[in-house]
Amino acid sequence: MFGRAAAQVAMAGYRLWRAYADPGRALAAELAQRLDGSSESFLATNLRETVTRAFVQEVGRHAIELYAGRLRMPSVTNTTLRSSISAAMVR
């Protein structure tokens, strides 16, 4: 906890010194940091939404098959389980 606070104080001091030493470069660095952070969170959010949507669709498909009586569970071995998971990931 103390280490994180010290790092934040040190980073704030560095940013202030950078702004004093070279305001133009400091502004460019701040903008680049903001843009990089926002694009990473945007990409992470989109990836999370896509994976969640695919997972819910797959679970829903299997639930419908199960309740309709069309889903049969074969004798499962490690090899069979791995190939089933791989096939589900490809869809």
C-alpha positions as CSV (number, residue, x, y, z in Angstrom):
1,M,0.0,0.0,0.0
2,F,2.8,2.4,0.9
3,G,4.8,1.5,-2.2
4,R,1.9,2.3,-4.5
5,A,1.3,5.7,-2.8
6,A,5.1,6.5,-3.0
7,A,5.1,5.5,-6.7
8,Q,2.1,7.8,-7.4
9,V,3.8,10.7,-5.7
10,A,7.0,10.1,-7.5
11,M,5.1,9.9,-10.9
12,A,3.3,13.1,-10.1
13,G,6.6,14.8,-9.3
14,Y,8.2,13.6,-12.5
15,R,5.2,14.8,-14.6
16,L,5.5,18.3,-13.0
17,W,9.2,18.4,-13.6
18,R,8.7,17.3,-17.2
19,A,6.1,20.0,-17.7
20,Y,8.4,22.6,-16.3
21,A,11.5,21.4,-18.3
22,D,9.8,21.0,-21.7
23,P,6.1,22.0,-21.8
24,G,5.6,20.9,-25.5
25,R,7.0,17.5,-25.0
26,A,5.2,17.1,-21.7
27,L,1.9,17.9,-23.4
28,A,2.6,15.4,-26.2
29,A,3.5,12.7,-23.7
30,E,0.3,13.3,-21.7
31,L,-1.9,13.2,-24.8
32,A,-0.2,10.0,-26.0
33,Q,-0.7,8.4,-22.5
34,R,-4.4,9.3,-22.5
35,L,-5.0,8.0,-26.0
36,D,-3.1,4.8,-25.4
37,G,-5.0,4.1,-22.2
38,S,-8.4,4.8,-23.7
39,S,-7.7,2.6,-26.8
40,E,-6.5,-0.3,-24.5
41,S,-9.6,-0.1,-22.4
42,F,-11.8,0.2,-25.6
43,L,-10.2,-2.9,-27.1
44,A,-10.4,-4.8,-23.8
45,T,-14.1,-3.9,-23.4
46,N,-14.8,-5.0,-27.0
47,L,-12.9,-8.3,-26.6
48,R,-14.7,-9.0,-23.3
49,E,-18.1,-8.3,-24.8
50,T,-17.4,-10.5,-27.8
51,V,-16.2,-13.4,-25.7
52,T,-19.1,-13.0,-23.3
53,R,-21.6,-12.9,-26.2
54,A,-20.1,-16.1,-27.8
55,F,-20.1,-17.9,-24.4
56,V,-23.7,-17.0,-23.7
57,Q,-24.8,-18.1,-27.2
58,E,-22.9,-21.4,-26.9
59,V,-24.3,-22.1,-23.4
60,G,-27.8,-21.2,-24.6
61,R,-27.6,-23.5,-27.6
62,H,-26.5,-26.4,-25.4
63,A,-29.3,-25.6,-22.8
64,I,-31.9,-25.7,-25.6
65,E,-30.6,-29.0,-26.9
66,L,-30.5,-30.4,-23.3
67,Y,-34.0,-29.4,-22.4
68,A,-35.3,-30.5,-25.8
69,G,-33.8,-34.0,-25.2
70,R,-31.4,-33.8,-28.2
71,L,-28.2,-33.4,-26.2
72,R,-26.6,-36.8,-25.4
73,M,-23.5,-36.9,-23.2
74,P,-21.1,-39.5,-24.7
75,S,-18.5,-41.3,-22.6
76,V,-16.0,-38.6,-22.1
77,T,-12.3,-39.1,-22.1
78,N,-9.6,-36.4,-22.0
79,T,-9.1,-36.7,-25.8
80,T,-12.8,-36.4,-26.5
81,L,-13.2,-33.5,-24.2
82,R,-10.3,-31.6,-25.8
83,S,-11.6,-32.2,-29.3
84,S,-15.1,-31.0,-28.2
85,I,-13.7,-27.9,-26.7
86,S,-11.5,-27.2,-29.8
87,A,-14.5,-27.7,-32.1
88,A,-16.6,-25.3,-29.9
89,M,-13.9,-22.7,-30.0
90,V,-13.7,-22.8,-33.9
91,R,-17.5,-22.2,-34.3
